[in-house]
Amino acid sequence: MNRLLLVLSLLATAGAPPALAQAVLQPPAAAAPTLEEVRRDMGIPSRALALRGQRDSIGFAWSAEQMAKVWELSTSPPAPDSFGPLPAPGVQAVICPHDDYLYAARVYRRVLPLLTARTIVLVGVFHRYRRFGAHDRLVFDPYRSWRAPDGPVTVSDLREDLLARLPREDFVQDAAMHDSEHSLEALAYWLRHIRPDVEIVPVIVPAARFERFEQLADHLGAALAGAMSERGWQLGRDVAIAISTDGVHYGPDFRHTPFGEGGIEAYAKAAANDRSLLRGPLSGPLTTAHVRELYATFVDPEQPDTYRLTWCGRFAVPFGLLLLQRVAQGHGQPVGHPVAYATSVGWPELPVRKLGVGATAPASLYHFVGYPSVAFTLDRTMDPEVGRPRR
């Protein structure tokens, strides 16, 4: 009831103009942005390849004091919607949102501590892929470390091992593309706060057809499995996968209004649709058919640039789940456990604005975003091809 009252109160701000509409397709540019142009738009610009800067210094913490306070307040009520008991820490993969901390921190806090591995392969959204003309290839960064509020996050030397094993046509390594993107730094700062010695392998994912994502996942999955075997690493214990996405982006400015331009009824239906995905293809044994279903839910398979449902991780989620499948082969069946769900209007903001952590876009019943989260474990008793117990 308290959340409903909060939502009702936000009707008064329904006409507020959005500051940012990140799920809207970015138009293609005549020429890709230069590194200098991209860095001018960063909150804390990268200066050299030794240390990546920070794209978003408004919605995310940029100091240790801010990060500590966000962490402390992220357990404050009301809790995000729950889907049952949580799996034990040490999971093999998670899906986590990447929106402003004052909106989404309660969900970050529920899902990211379930990762305990030291090395995290971060699979993120490439919001501006069309501006860079990027498609059909994975985008790795060239940095040695990333700036974070609590101190630098080391980029694992696993990255170089993976790149050496991948076909050259499968990837690019580009500073400007990564400097333009905020979807991975959001998670990296929490991971660094939870485990100071964490290392990351950041990857952002532009558009591709589903069959191409299967190829890319086959290749990167084989590379990652081979590197893990040589190092004596186990999935979940030593390395894990974190997939970044926000849920539905609803409202006229997102060009997504299937239930009307907004209001209580539209909000309830849009959030229910997100929850149905968490309880449906993202829950239970993960199969290729489930991943294909998600892909076709998010985009037109024949025209991947065309949204059907405005999850900004429309490419990151299918690719990341296919990658998890490939790496888990021979070790067990990945099983999804929905963790939590919230939205930018259904829960109160964390009171961190006075510390300098703010909002990159307003929230109202005519402009809201969903925050899904899922954890994945391995069931060694199931057949990963069909998602049923072995005979």
C-alpha positions in Angstrom: 0.0 0.0 0.0 2.8 2.4 0.8 4.4 1.9 -2.6 1.0 2.5 -4.3 0.7 5.8 -2.4 4.1 6.7 -3.5 3.3 6.0 -7.1 0.1 8.0 -6.8 2.0 10.9 -5.4 4.2 10.9 -8.5 1.3 11.7 -10.7 2.0 15.3 -9.9 5.4 15.1 -11.7 4.0 13.2 -14.7 4.7 16.1 -17.1 8.3 16.6 -16.1 10.5 16.4 -19.2 13.1 13.6 -19.2 16.7 14.4 -19.0 17.8 11.2 -20.5 16.1 8.5 -22.6 18.7 5.8 -22.8 16.5 3.0 -24.2 15.7 5.1 -27.3 17.7 4.1 -30.3 20.7 6.4 -30.8 20.7 7.6 -34.4 23.6 6.5 -36.6 26.3 9.1 -37.1 28.0 10.1 -40.3 31.3 9.4 -38.5 31.9 7.7 -35.2 32.6 10.0 -32.2 36.3 10.5 -31.6 38.0 9.6 -28.4 38.5 13.2 -27.5 34.8 13.9 -28.1 33.7 11.0 -25.9 36.1 11.9 -23.1 34.7 15.5 -23.0 31.3 14.0 -22.1 32.7 11.9 -19.3 32.1 13.0 -15.7 35.7 12.1 -14.8 37.6 11.7 -18.1 40.0 8.9 -18.9 43.5 10.3 -19.3 45.5 7.3 -20.5 45.2 3.6 -21.0 46.5 3.0 -17.5 43.1 4.1 -15.9 39.7 4.4 -17.4 37.7 7.3 -15.9 34.0 7.5 -15.0 31.3 8.1 -17.5 28.5 8.9 -15.1 29.4 11.0 -12.0 25.8 12.1 -11.3 23.9 8.8 -10.9 26.7 6.8 -9.5 29.0 7.4 -6.5 32.4 8.9 -7.3 33.9 9.1 -3.8 34.4 6.4 -1.1 32.2 8.4 1.3 29.3 8.3 -1.2 29.8 4.6 -2.0 29.8 3.7 1.7 26.6 5.7 2.3 24.9 4.1 -0.7 25.9 0.7 0.6 24.6 1.5 4.1 21.2 2.9 2.9 20.6 0.2 0.3 19.2 -2.1 2.9 16.6 0.5 4.1 12.9 -0.3 3.6 10.9 -0.9 1.7 12.7 -3.9 0.3 12.4 -4.7 -3.4 9.9 -7.4 -4.5 11.3 -10.9 -3.7 10.7 -14.1 -5.5 11.6 -16.6 -2.8 14.7 -17.8 -0.9 18.0 -16.6 -2.3 20.7 -19.1 -3.5 23.8 -19.2 -1.4 26.6 -16.8 -2.3 29.0 -18.2 -4.8 26.7 -18.2 -7.8 27.9 -18.7 -11.4 26.3 -15.6 -12.9 23.8 -12.7 -12.2 21.7 -10.3 -14.1 21.8 -6.8 -12.4 20.4 -3.4 -13.3 22.6 -0.3 -13.9 20.4 2.7 -13.3 21.1 5.5 -10.9 21.9 4.4 -7.4 19.3 6.4 -5.7 16.7 4.5 -7.7 18.1 1.0 -8.1 20.5 0.5 -5.1 18.2 -1.8 -3.2 18.3 -4.3 -6.1 22.1 -4.0 -6.6 22.4 -4.9 -2.9 20.3 -8.0 -3.2 22.0 -9.6 -6.1 25.7 -8.5 -6.4 26.8 -9.9 -3.0 25.8 -13.4 -4.4 29.0 -13.2 -6.5 32.1 -14.3 -4.6 34.5 -15.0 -7.4 37.5 -12.8 -7.7 37.3 -12.4 -11.5 34.1 -11.2 -13.0 33.4 -11.2 -16.7 31.1 -8.1 -17.1 28.7 -8.3 -20.0 27.1 -4.9 -20.7 24.9 -2.8 -22.8 26.3 -0.7 -25.6 23.7 2.0 -25.7 25.4 4.0 -28.5 26.4 1.2 -30.8 24.6 2.8 -33.8 26.6 6.0 -33.4 29.8 4.0 -33.6 28.5 1.7 -36.4 29.2 -1.3 -34.3 27.5 -4.7 -34.8 28.2 -8.4 -34.9 31.4 -8.1 -32.8 32.1 -8.0 -29.1 33.7 -4.8 -27.7 36.6 -5.2 -25.2 38.4 -2.3 -23.5 42.1 -1.6 -23.6 42.5 -0.3 -20.1 44.7 -1.7 -17.3 42.3 -0.6 -14.6 39.1 1.3 -14.1 38.5 4.2 -11.7 36.1 3.4 -8.9 35.0 5.3 -5.7 37.0 3.0 -3.4 40.1 2.8 -5.6 41.1 1.3 -9.0 39.6 -2.0 -10.2 42.2 -4.1 -12.0 41.3 -5.5 -15.5 42.3 -9.1 -15.3 45.1 -10.5 -17.6 42.4 -13.1 -18.5 41.3 -10.5 -21.1 44.5 -10.9 -23.1 44.3 -14.7 -22.9 40.7 -14.6 -24.2 41.6 -12.2 -27.1 44.5 -14.4 -28.1 42.1 -17.4 -28.4 39.2 -15.5 -30.3 38.9 -15.2 -34.1 39.9 -11.7 -35.0 36.6 -11.0 -36.6 34.8 -11.6 -33.3 35.9 -8.5 -31.5 37.3 -5.0 -31.4 39.2 -3.4 -28.5 38.2 0.3 -28.3 38.7 3.0 -25.7 36.2 5.4 -27.1 33.4 2.8 -27.2 33.9 1.9 -23.6 34.4 5.4 -22.4 31.0 6.2 -24.0 29.2 3.5 -21.9 28.0 3.5 -18.3 26.4 0.1 -18.0 29.4 -1.7 -16.6 31.0 0.9 -14.3 27.7 0.9 -12.4 28.3 -2.8 -11.4 32.1 -2.5 -11.1 31.9 0.0 -8.3 29.7 -2.3 -6.2 31.9 -5.3 -6.9 35.0 -3.3 -5.8 33.2 -2.2 -2.6 32.2 -5.8 -1.8 35.6 -7.3 -2.6 38.6 -4.9 -2.9 40.7 -7.4 -4.8 38.1 -8.0 -7.5 39.3 -8.1 -11.1 37.1 -7.6 -14.2 37.0 -8.4 -17.9 34.6 -5.8 -19.4 32.7 -6.6 -22.6 29.9 -4.5 -24.2 27.5 -6.0 -26.8 26.1 -4.3 -29.9 23.4 -5.6 -32.2 23.5 -8.9 -33.9 21.2 -11.6 -35.1 20.6 -14.5 -32.7 22.6 -16.9 -34.8 25.6 -14.6 -34.7 25.3 -14.4 -30.9 25.4 -18.2 -30.8 28.6 -18.1 -32.8 30.2 -15.4 -30.6 29.1 -17.3 -27.4 30.6 -20.5 -28.8 33.9 -18.9 -29.4 34.2 -16.8 -26.2 32.8 -19.7 -24.2 35.4 -22.1 -25.6 38.1 -19.5 -25.0 37.0 -18.8 -21.4 36.6 -22.5 -20.6 40.1 -23.2 -22.0 41.7 -20.4 -20.0 39.9 -21.5 -16.8 41.0 -25.1 -17.3 44.7 -24.0 -17.7 44.5 -21.9 -14.6 42.6 -24.5 -12.5 39.7 -22.2 -12.1 36.1 -23.1 -11.5 32.9 -21.3 -12.5 31.4 -19.6 -9.5 34.5 -20.1 -7.2 37.1 -18.3 -9.2 35.3 -16.6 -12.1 31.7 -15.6 -12.7 29.6 -13.6 -15.2 27.6 -10.4 -14.4 25.1 -9.3 -17.1 24.0 -5.7 -17.0 20.5 -4.6 -18.0 17.6 -2.4 -16.8 14.1 -3.6 -17.4 11.2 -1.9 -19.2 11.7 1.8 -20.1 8.2 3.1 -20.2 6.8 6.3 -21.6 6.4 8.4 -24.7 10.0 9.6 -24.7 11.1 6.0 -24.7 8.6 5.4 -27.6 7.2 2.5 -25.6 3.5 2.9 -24.6 1.7 -0.4 -25.2 -0.6 0.2 -22.3 -1.2 3.9 -22.9 1.1 6.9 -22.3 1.3 6.2 -18.6 -0.6 6.3 -15.3 -1.3 3.7 -12.7 -2.8 1.1 -15.0 0.0 1.3 -17.5 2.6 1.1 -14.7 1.0 -2.0 -13.2 0.8 -3.8 -16.5 4.4 -2.9 -17.6 5.8 -4.0 -14.2 3.8 -7.2 -14.4 5.2 -7.9 -17.8 8.8 -7.6 -16.5 7.9 -9.9 -13.6 6.5 -12.5 -16.0 9.9 -12.7 -17.7 11.6 -13.2 -14.4 9.2 -16.0 -13.5 9.2 -17.4 -17.1 12.3 -17.7 -19.4 14.7 -16.3 -16.7 13.6 -18.8 -14.1 14.5 -22.5 -13.8 16.7 -24.5 -16.2 18.2 -22.3 -18.8 17.9 -23.6 -22.3 18.7 -22.2 -25.7 15.0 -22.1 -26.5 14.5 -19.8 -23.4 17.3 -17.5 -24.6 15.8 -17.4 -28.1 12.4 -16.6 -26.6 13.9 -13.6 -24.7 15.7 -12.3 -27.8 12.5 -12.4 -29.8 10.7 -10.7 -26.9 13.2 -7.8 -26.8 13.7 -7.3 -30.6 12.5 -8.2 -34.0 14.8 -11.2 -34.9 14.8 -10.2 -38.6 15.6 -6.5 -37.7 17.5 -6.5 -34.4 17.6 -2.7 -34.3 13.8 -2.7 -33.8 12.7 -2.9 -30.2 9.8 -5.0 -29.1 10.3 -4.5 -25.4 12.6 -1.8 -24.1 15.0 -3.7 -22.0 18.3 -1.9 -22.8 20.1 -5.2 -22.3 18.2 -6.7 -25.3 21.6 -7.9 -26.7 23.6 -8.2 -23.5 21.2 -10.6 -21.8 20.8 -13.1 -24.6 24.5 -13.1 -25.3 25.5 -13.3 -21.7 23.1 -16.3 -21.1 24.4 -18.1 -24.1 28.0 -17.5 -22.8 27.0 -18.9 -19.5 25.6 -22.0 -21.2 28.8 -22.6 -23.2 31.1 -22.2 -20.2 29.0 -24.4 -18.0 29.0 -27.3 -20.6 30.2 -30.5 -18.9 29.8 -29.0 -15.4 26.1 -28.7 -15.0 22.8 -27.1 -16.1 22.5 -23.4 -15.4 19.4 -22.7 -13.4 17.9 -19.2 -13.0 16.6 -17.8 -9.6 14.8 -14.5 -9.8 16.2 -12.4 -6.9 14.4 -9.1 -6.8 12.5 -6.5 -8.8 11.8 -2.8 -8.3 11.1 0.3 -10.4 12.1 3.9 -10.4 8.7 5.1 -9.2 7.5 2.3 -7.0 10.1 2.7 -4.3 11.4 5.9 -2.5 14.7 7.3 -3.5 17.7 6.6 -1.3 18.4 9.9 0.5 21.8 10.5 -1.0 21.2 13.7 -3.1 22.8 15.8 -0.3 26.0 13.8 -0.8 26.1 14.6 -4.5 24.6 11.3 -5.8 21.7 12.3 -8.0 19.4 11.3 -10.9 20.3 11.4 -14.6 16.6 11.4 -15.4 13.3 12.1 -13.6 10.9 9.3 -12.6 7.2 9.5 -13.0 4.3 7.4 -14.1 5.0 8.6 -17.6 8.7 8.0 -17.5 9.8 4.9 -15.4 12.3 2.1 -15.6 12.2 -1.5 -14.2 15.0 -3.2 -12.3 15.2 -6.9 -12.7 17.8 -9.2 -11.1 18.5 -12.9 -11.4 21.1 -15.3 -10.0 22.2 -18.5 -11.8 23.5 -21.6 -10.2 24.6 -25.0 -11.7 22.6 -28.2 -11.2 24.9 -31.1 -11.9 22.0 -33.6 -12.0 20.3 -32.1 -15.1 20.9 -32.5 -18.8 21.8 -29.0 -20.1 20.4 -29.8 -23.6 16.9 -30.2 -22.4 16.8 -28.9 -18.9 15.5 -32.2 -17.4 17.1 -34.6 -14.9 19.6 -37.0 -16.4 18.5 -40.6 -16.9 
